[in-house]
Amino acid sequence: MHFQKLTGLCLLAFASVSLADAVPEDRYLWGADRMGKMIRRATSTSKTSSASKATSTSAAVKAAIVSSSSSSALSKASSTTVVSVSSSTPVSSASSVSSSSSTSLVADAACTNGPNSRQCWSNGYSIKTDFDLKHPTTGNTKYYTLEITNTTCNPDGQKDLECYLINNSMPGPTITADWGDMIQVTVKNSLQNNGTSLHWHGIRQLGSVGADGVGGITECPIAPGQSRVYTFQATQFGTSWYHSHYSSQYGMGVVGQIVINGPASSNYDIDLGTLPMTDFYYDLANNVNEITLHNLQANAPPPPGDNILVNGKGKNNITGTITGSYSQMRLTKGKKHRLRLINTSVDNALWVKLDGHSFTVMSADFIPIKPITGQNWLLLAVGQRYDVVFTANQTPGNYFFRAEAATDCFSGNKKGGRALFTYEGQTVTEPTDSNEQPAGNGCTELNTVPYWTQAVDQTQYNAQVKTLSTGVAPGLTTNGQNFALWHLDTTAMMVNWDKPTLQYVFEGNTSYPDPYAVIEIPNEGQWTYWLIQMGQQNPPLPHPIHLHGHDFFVLGSGAGVFDSSTAVLNFANPPRRDTSILPGLGWLLIAFPANNPGAWLMHCHIAWHISEGLGVQFIEAKNAISMPDQATFNSQCDSWRSYSKNMAWPQIDSGL
């Protein structure tokens, strides 16, 4: 099954594309023979504290795996003339922001976590603890085993489709741990004709870059029939997800959720757990990926999704009969409920809402924020998460949770997703569906204020800021043909599964092939600043930009070409997260301190776009990287290279 396809542009994704125009038989291949480039950064004298590295893994506690089906902020800069914001006071949000939380980094040793004190944790750690500065080490290890297999699935009852599932569930099992635990996951690849890897989205991987799970960067893919063990510490707390990072494979079902228990900035009584949402394609994501590339050459949009699944379930009626079922959750009258929202789509940004109940948003990705009250519709780009709290204060009954494709983000789907929330003591029945649609806001993410006040060093900004020019440009193929491909820094990115970036680091070899899109950050402790600028002649698509190994500070974003004389930049207490929206034909300015040596991918999280090359990788302080065990690394690569010589479906896209 080809699941490697570099596909393209999520152009006006709401338009339908016929399979009659499917993929031509001659597949698209990229060349990787150009010489490597390396961009070195000037050294900053500004130092940033880094979290202490985990040491103790004793007192291991086994966690039984559950194989059930658990299943910005940035108002766009317009015509204002403010160049930057003083670093002495934070920018106020346009939304209603609670100001009751303290921003002190001093934890309360007597603090005990409970329904009325969720800001507390234990042993001197609380919501006041910025986990980039310090984190607990519990001495406990949570163990999981995940097996990826070829199988069939039918999540909305319409037809049996080929799927790649983890432990035979859609979505895969939830990985659960406490803040400071070690997590050890054994992954077995039982796919018949595909390699794989698992990436732990948003996990910092402090001191464990070899566990980041990116084939071609941090490891060779896991060959069919082989297994590997990922070990890392939960230095953060909150909600995330894991997924394959092997072309567009995760769209075939290779996804699951992550919950790291810890403090919270808003109180609640009941944790309902995760609610993952994804677009779903009857033509299979790996085929849609190839169709999208083909369409891009003709300046046409990708096919729209056929459905939106909420917690792995949905309904549809393309056969003339309504089939499938909705995921269900129970509410307790009068209680505050926590809900962990995750957009695990391959293409669709989603607007979500729970009928009759407003949300208080208390975290954005892994970052706790000053609670934002009174939110009805929430926008989640691909890869983004929001933890929300709401009170079950309505007339007991049944209420729809809605997930709709964000057409203002050029996302397209033939159906909306639903889940059913039912009050305890009530019979589960579907209410009348109002088919309410979100008004949209131009694809602008929620403006958040981090719970911890942290100013970004402004003194080095002018000297250090680098522009990454983003768009569509001709890309060289192995057979000498040119195709339109996405890029993040002038070069469409492509890695070589047979020789990942960390192998270059092991060898002390800096001759990185040009398509590896390597940018070196030589020294630990400096601030780095990245202006991602869309070219004005490109398709007007927003891009959810995700960074591995770090969260980042969103200094600003806006439409059109960045102009330092009019751009509104926030260095005082900017939004902080690991995935943020680059406006269509606009700019996004981010910053992060080099405090985690490693090889870290930054990319658009629309699967079609990173498949086509919309990414770069940072090699950060390579002389200080805590490298994986070399014998284990080499053994996995030897197995992979032995398999790849005659593999059924060779790499034809970025590999990511």
N, C-alpha and C positions, 0 to 999 in steps of 0.2 A: 504494500500500500504506500503510495507516495505521500509522505506527509511533509516532504520538504518542498517548499515552493516559495520562491521569492515572489511575493505578490505585491501589490502596490497600493496605492492610493485609495484611501477610503473616501475618495471623491464623492460628493453628493450621494452618500450611501443609501439614501432612501429610494433610489431608482432601481428598478428590477433589471436583471441581466439574464438573458436566455442561455441555457446550457448548450443550445445549438452552436453558440460561439465559444465553446469550451477550449481547452488547452490544445494547441497544436502538438503533433507528435514529437517534433524536435524540441526537447526541453531546453530551458535557458540555463546556461552554465557561465560562471564567472571565472575570470583568471585571477591568480594570486601571485603572479611572477614578478610584479614590479618591486623595485627596491623599497626598503622600509624608510619611513620618515620618523623623526623624533623631535618633538617640540619641548624644549626645556624652559622651565619657569624661573624667573628671578626669585631669589630667596628673600623672604620677609623676615624682619626682626621680631614680628609679633608672635608670641607663643600662646598656644592654647592647651589647657590641661586635657589630658586624655584619661579615659577611664582605666582603672587598674585592671590588669589581666587576671583571668581566672586561673586558679592553681588547684584548688582542692576538688577532687571528684570522688572522695570517699563516701561511705555510707550510702551506697547506691540503692535507690528505691525503684523497683520495677513497676511500670504502669501498664496495666493490661490494655491492649489496643481494642478499640471498639470498632467493629467492622459494620456497624449499622449505617444507614444512610443519613448521617448527620448532615444527616444529610448536611482669586484670593484676593481667595481673598483678594484678590488682586482686582480691584475694580480697574477697568481698563483705563490707562492714562489717556486723558483727552487733551484739553487745551490749557491745563493748569501750568503755572510757571515755577512751581516749587521744584528745586533741584534735588534736595535731600531733606531728611528730617533729623533734627538734633538728636544725638544719642542719649540725651538725658531723660526723654519722656517717650512712652510708646504711642504709636498711632492708634487712635480710637477706631473701632469698627463701625461700619454703617449699620450692622445688626445690633440687636440688644445683647450686650455682654455683661455677665455678672461680674461684679468687682469685689466680691466677698472673699476671694481666695488670696492668701498671702503669697508673695513671691520670694520669700526667704528661702535660701538653700539649706537651712539648718533643720535637720529632721528632729522629730519629737520622739525620744526614746521610749516614752510611756504610751505611745499611740497604739491602739488596738483596732483593727479593721472590723467594721460592722455596718449594718444598714444605715445608721445615723453618723457614721464616721468613716466613710469610704476613703477619705483622704489619708487615713492611717495605713500602715502596713505592719512592720515588726523590726525589732533589733536596731532601732534608730533610723529606719528608712520610711519615707512617706511620700506623698505627692509632691512635697517640697524638694525632693531629691532629683536633680537633673541626672538622668541615667548615663549621659555622656561624661559626667564628671565622676560619678561613683555608682556602684551597684553592689548588692549583696552577693555572697557566694555561699550557697546553702549546704554544699557537700552532698546533695542528692542528685541522682541521675534518673531521668525518665527514658525508658526504652520503648521503641516502636519498631515494628517490622511492616514494610509496605511492599507488596508485590504488584507489578504492572503487567497486565495481560491483554491479549487480543480477545475480544468478546463482542457480544451484541447488546444494544440497549434500546429502550423504547420509552423515553421519559415522559412523553405526552400522549402515548397510546396510538400514534398515527402509523408508525411503521418500525420494523426492526432495522436497526442501522449498525454498521460496524463502529465500535467504540474501543478505546484503550482505557481501561479502568484500573483504579488502585483498590486492591482488596475487594474487587467486584462490586464497588459501590460508586454512585454518582450523586454528589461529589464524593471524594475520598474521605477517609477518617480525619477527625480533628486531632491535631497534635496539641496536647494540653500540658502545661508545666507551670511552676511558680517562678516568679522573678528571682533570678540568681541560680536556678537549677541548671545542670548540664542536660542536654538533650542528645540522645544517641539513636539514630534511625538507620536501620538496615534496609536497603532498597535492593530488591531483586528484579532484574529485567527479564520477564518471561514473554516479552513481545517476540513475535516470530521473525520479523524482518526489519527491525528498527533498533537503533541505539536509543539511549535516553540519558537523562540526568534530572535531578530535582534541585530547584532553587528555592530558597526560603525567603520569600519576598519581604523586604524591609528589615530583615535580621541583619544587625550590624556586622556580625562575624568578626568581632574584635579578637585578633590573634588567631583567627581560624579561616583565613582566606581560602584554603584548600577545600573547605566545606560549602563554598558559595554555590556550587552546583551548576556551573556554566560550561558546557562542553565547548572546547576550543579556547577557553580562557583559563579556567581554574582546574580543569581535568580533561582527559579524553572521555568521550561518552562511555557509558556502561554498555558493553556488548551484550547481545541476546544470550541468555543463559548465565550471565555473570551477576554478581552482587557487589555492592560497596557499602561502607559504613560512613555516615555523616555524623560528626560529633561537634557540637558547638554549645556555647553558654547563652542562656536567656538573659542578656544584660539589659534588655528593655522589658517593658510590660505593655499589654494591650492586645490588639487584634490584628491578624494578618492572614496570609495564605501561602501555600507552596504550589509549585507547578513545574512541569517539564520546561527546560530551556534548550530544546532541541528542535529548531525550526518552529513550525506552527503546531507541534504535536499536542500542546496542552489543550488546544481547541477540540481534540478528540476525546477529552475527558480526564486527562492526567493533571488533576487539581485536587487540593484539599485545603483545610482551614488550619490556622494556628491561633491558640488562645494562651497568652501568658498572663496568669493571674497576678495582680498587683493593685496598688492604690488607684483611686479615681478622683477626678475633680468635682464630681456631682454624686450625691447620695442616691441609693436605690435599694429596693427590697429583694428583687428577684432578678437573676441573670438568666435571660432566655437563651443565651448562647449566640452562635453565629447565624447569619442569614445571607449566604452567598447567592449572587445573581449572575447569570451569564446569558449571552446570546447563543442561539442554537441553530445549526444548519443541517437540513436534510441531505444536502449534497456533500456533506462532510467537510470539516474545516480544512483538511489538507488539500482537497480538491479546490475549494473556494479560494485558497491561498494562490494556487496557480492561475485560476481564472482571473483573479484580481490583477495579477501581473500582466496577463494578456490584455485585460481591459485598459490598463494604464497606458499601454502603447498607443491606444486609440483615444486617449483622453476620456475614457468612459469610467463610470463608477463601479465599485465592487457590487456583487449581489447583496441584497438585504438579507438579514437573518430571517428564519422561518418562525422563530418563537423566542420567547425569553423565559428561561427556567428560573424559578425561585426555590432555592434549596433542592435543586435537582429535579423539580417537578413542574408540570404545566398541563394545560389543556389546549386542544386545537380541533378543527373540524374540516380540514381540507378534503377528507374522504366523504364529506356529507354527513358524518356522524360525529358528535362531540365525544371525544375520548380523553383519557388521562385523568389526573387528579391534582389538586392543589396541596402544597405543604400546609400543615396546620400547627398553630401554636395556641396555648391556653393562657388566659389572662385572669388575674385575681383582682376582683373589684376593690378599688381604693389603694392598691399597691403601686409603687413605682417599679417599672420594669426596665432593665438594661437590654438593649438589642445591638448586636455587633454587625453592621452592614458592610458587605464586601462586594465590589464589582470585579468579578473574575472573567469578564468577557474577553473575546479576542478582538472585537471591533467596537462594540456599542458603548458609548457613554450613556448613563441611565439616570432618569429622574425617578425618585421613589417617594412614596407617601403612604401613611397608614390612615385610612378614613376615620374622621372624627377625633383624632388624637394628634396633638402637636408634639414635636420633638424638642428636647434640650440636647444640643450637641456638646459632648465633653471631651472628645479627642478627634484629631485629624491624622489619619494614618497611625503611627505609634505615638504621636506627640499629644500629651494632655494639654487642653486649652482652657482658657477662661470660658465657662459655660455660656453658650449662646441659646437663648430661649425662643420659643414661639415659632419654630421652623415647621412648615408644612411639607412642601416639596423640597427635596434635597437632591443636588446633582452630584453624581459620582462618576468621574472619569475612569477609564480602565486602570485597574490596579489600586485605586483609592479605597480607603475605608473611613467610616465614621462610626464611633460608638455613641449611641444616643440613649436618653432616658425619657420615658413618658409615663404618665399616670393613667391607670385604667379607671377613668372617672366618667365614663359614658353609660348610657342605659345598657344593662347587660344584654348581650346578643352577639351577632357575628359581624365582623368588619373586614373589608378587603384591604390587604397591603398591595400597592400598585408599583410596578416597575415598567416604565415606558422608555423607548429609545429616544435619546435627546436629539431631535432633529435640528436644534440650534447648534449642535456640535457636528452636524452632517452625518449623524448615525441613522441607520435605516433598519427597520424590522417590520415584518408583516403582522406581528402580533405584539400585544403587551403581556407582561407577566403578572401573575397574581399569587398571593398566599392568603390563607384564611386565619384570622385571629378571633378566637371564641372565648367569651367569658365563662369561667367555671360555673357549672350548674346549668348551662344552656346546651340545647341540642345543636349539633353542628349542622348548619344549613347555609347555603350560599345566599347572601343578600342580593337584592336587585343591584346590578352593576350600573353605576352612573356613567361609566366610560369617560370619566373626567380626564382631561389631558393637561399637562403642565403648560404654563404660559411661556416658559423659557426665559432666558436672560442674556442671550448672546454667548452662551457657553462660558460663563464666568463662575469660577469656583467660589465657595464660601470664604468670606474674609475672616480669618481666625487670628486670635492673639494667644501665643503660647503661654501656658501656665507659668513657666519660668522666664523671667525677664533676662534676656541675653542680647547685648548689643553686638553688632558685627563691626569689626575693626574697619574704620573708614580711612585710616591714614595710608594704607597700602593700596586702596582701590584703584586710583588713577594709574599707578605704576604696574599693577598686576592684572587688571581686567583683560580678558581675552575674548574675542568674538568668534563664535562658532556659526558659520553661515550654512543655513539649512534650506533644503529644497529638493527638486527633482533635476537630475542632469544625466547625460549619457554615461553609461557604465560599460567598461570593456568586458567582453565575454571570452571564454577560453577558445572559442572558434573564430575570434576576431570580429564578432558582430557587436553592435552597440544597441543597448536598450535603455529606456528611461528607468532610472532607479532613484530611490530616496537616499539622501546622505545627511549627516549631521555636521560634518566638518569638511566639506568639499569632496570627500571620498566616500563612496558607498562601501560600508564596512562588510568584510567577510573574513571569518576565521577559518583555520584549518583544523578539523577535528583530530587529525593525526598528530598535530604538534601544537598543543595549547600554549598560551602565553607564559604560564608558569614554567614550562620547560625551558623557554628562553632565559628566564630568570635563574633557574638551576644551572644553566650552562654559562651564565655571564655573557650571553649573546645579546647585543643591542641592535642587531640587524633585523628588526621587525619588518615583515612584508608590509608594503604600503596599505593594502586592504585591511590589515589588522587595526588601522585607525588608532594608533597608540599616541597618547599624550603623556609625557613624563612629568611628574611633580617630584623633583629630586629630594626635597628636604621635608622632614617632619616638622610640624609646628607652625607652618605658614598658613595664612588665609589665602584662598583661591577664589576668583570671581569669574563667572562665565556668562557672557551675553549671548543667548541663543537667538539668532535673528533669521526670520524667514525672508527669503527673497520674494520680491513683489510680483514676480511673473509666475508664481507657482499656484497650484490648486489651493483654494482658501480654507484649508483644513486645519482645525486645532489638533495638537499632538500632546498626549499625556506623557511627560518626560519623567522617567524613573531612574534613580541613581542607586547602584549597589554599594554596600559597605558604609554608607553614610545616610543620614537625612541631611537636608540642606535648608538654607534660609532664602526665602523668596523676597528679594529686595524690591521687585516691582515687575510689572508686565503691562503691555499695552498693544494697541493696534498700530500698524504701519511701521515705519523705520524709527528705531530708537534715536531720540534727540536729547542729549544731556542737558540742554537748556530748558526743556519743558517736562522731562520725565519726573514723575513722583517716585522717589526712592526712599525706602524705610530702612535705615541702619539701626534704629533704636531698639525695636523689639519686633522684628519682621515675622510673618508666618513661617512656620518650620514644618517640613514634612518630607516624605521620600518620593512623592509623585505629584507633579503640578502641571497645569495646563499651559502649553505654549499657544497663545491665540493664533487663529488663522491669519496668515500674512503679517503677523505681529512679532513681538519680542518677549522674551522671558529672561530676567536677570537673577541669577542665583549665586550664592556663596557658601562655601563650607571650609572648615579648617582641615588641614592635612594632619589628622590625628589617628589614622588607622592604616598603616602600611599594608599594601596589597595591590592586586590587579582588579580594578572595579569597572564594570560595564555601566555606561549611561546610555539610555535608549528610549525611543518612543515605544510605549507599551501596546500600541495597536499592532497585533501580531503580523499583519500584512506588511507594515512599514519597517519593523526591525528585520523581517525576512528579506526585505529589499535593501537593507543596509543603513537604516536611520539610527546610527549609534556610533559611539566612540568608546575607548577604554582608557582609563587613567592608571598608569603604573606609578604608584605612590610610595615614595621613600623605599625603593627596592632593596637597598642594603639593610633595611631594618625589618623586612617582611619576616613574619614567623611562618616559615614554609612548612607544607605538609611533609609527612614521612616520605622520603624519596623512594625507598624500595616499594612501598605501597603504590605510590604515584606511578612509578615505572611499570609495575605489574599490571595495573589497570590499562595503561597505554599500550603495553605489549599485547594484551588480550584484544583491545580495540583494533590495533593495526592489523593483527592477524585476521580479524573478522572483516575489516573494511576493504581488504584486497579484493574480495569477491562479493561484497554486499549487494543485496537486491536493488536497493534504492540509494545510489551515491548522492553525496551532497550536491545540490544545485543552487542553493541560495546562501544567505549570510551564515547559515548554520545556527543562528541564534533564535 
